[in-house]
Amino acid sequence: MASQPARTRAGGSYARSLPSHDWELLIRLPPRVLTAVSVVSPEPPAVTEILAGVAAIAAGRTDASALVREVVAAIYAGDDVSPEAVPPEVVHGDCVLAGQALAQRVPTGEADGYRRWVRRIALAACGLGATPPVDDPAAAAQHRLLDRFEHALAG
């Protein structure tokens, strides 16, 4: 029988209820995904696309998910809000670990909200819609990377 994630108490905080390494991972992942999918293209990412990704992160302030709202607050409360560039393989590994943490420690609705929010960030940062253009190899590569991240984050 699979165990159910522990629910935070009413008014509880994910920052206090999750192990610190899981909480830090959930905070660091959205900016890393933004950066990773932005740099897949052979051309430098457009400023407008990066700003769209940052705006998608900030839009989480009003998300229905309490987890997303708390992560956004923690991202912007941190000392360094600029995303660090790390290899896509490292980001993929972070997605695997975050997916496991979400599956084991966060209620399903909250975990699903976090996953959707991370996908919106990545799509905004790439200037992509839900499906890649057929004739754009760079966009197709971004979509493949995003699909890998999304599969890993599924837990």
N, C-alpha and C positions, 0 to 999 in steps of 0.2 A: 504494500500500500504506500503510495507516494505521500510524503508529508506536505502539508500546506504551509505556505509562508506565514510567518507571524505577522499579524496586523498591528500597526501602531495604534496606540490608544487615542481616543478623541483628543485632539489638540496636541498629539505627540509629534515628535520631530524625527524625520528619517536620519538626520545627522547624528542624533543621539542613539537611535535604535539599531542602526547598522554598524557592523565593525568598521573601524576607521579606514582600513584599506579598501573596503567596498565603497564607502562613501566617497573617498578621494577619487576612485576610479570613475564613478558615475559623474563626478564634477569635471574631471579631465577629459572624458570621452567626447562630448559634443564639439568642443573646439578642435580636438585632434581629427575627428571625422571631417569637419569643415575643411581643414587644411589638407588632409590626405586626398580627398576627392577633387580639390581645387588644383592640385599640382600634377594630376595624372595627364592632363593635356600637354602636348608638346609646346604650346604657347603659354606664356605667363598668364595667370588668372587675371581677368579683368577686375578692376577695383569695384565696379558695380556688383559683380558676382560675390566678391568677398563681403562687401557691405550687406548684400542680401542675406548671406549666411549669418552674419552677425545680427542682423535684424530678426532673423528667424530664431536665433538663440534668445534674444530679448523678448520676442513675442511669447515665449514660455512664461513670462511673468503673469499672464492672464489665462494660462492653460487650465483646463478642468482638473488636471492631475495635480494633487498636492505635492507629489514627488517632483514633478517638473518645476513647479513654482519654487520649491525649496532649492533645487539644483541651480536654477537661474540666479537666485539670490546669492548663493554661495559662490558662483562663478564671478559675479560682479563685485562681491565683497572681498575677493582675493587680491593679493598683491600684484599679480601679473595676469591681466585678462587677455593678453595677446597669445594666440595659439602657437604652440611650439611645433616646428616641423619634425615629424618622425616618420620613418619608413612605413609604407602601407602594411607591411607584415606585422609591425609592432602594433599598429592600430587594430588590425584583425585580431591579434592576440588579446588586446584589451576588450574587443567586442565579445570574444568568447568568455572571458572572465566576467564581464558585466552581465552577459546573458545568464550565466550561472547564478550570479548574485541576485539578479532580478527574479529568476525562477524559484530560488530557494528562500528568499528573504522579504520579498515585496508582494503585496496582494496583486492578483492578476490584472485588474483594471488599471492600477497605478503603473505596473510594469509595461502594459501595452501602451499606455499614454506616453511613457518615456520613449519607447521604441518608435512610435509614430513621430514624436517630436524630433528625434535624432534624424529620421529619414527626411523630414521637412527641411531641416537645416542643410543636409547634404544636397538635396534637390535645389534649394535656393542658391547655394554656393556654386553650383554648376550651371545655373540658369536652365535646368532641365525640367521637362514635364515628366509625367508618369512613365512614358515609353520613350526610348532614345530615337532620334532621327535615323532613318535607314542609311543615309548617305554621309553620316558624320562619324568617322572612326574614333575621334577623340571623345565624343559624347557617348559612343558605344562602350569605350573603355571605362569611362566614368561610371556608367550604369553597371557594368560587370563588377567593378570594385564595390560600388554601393550594394549590389546584390550579395556579394560575399560578406560584407559587413553586416547586412541585415540578417542573413542566414545565421551568422555567428552570434548575433545579439539575441536571436530567438531563444537561445538557451538550449 
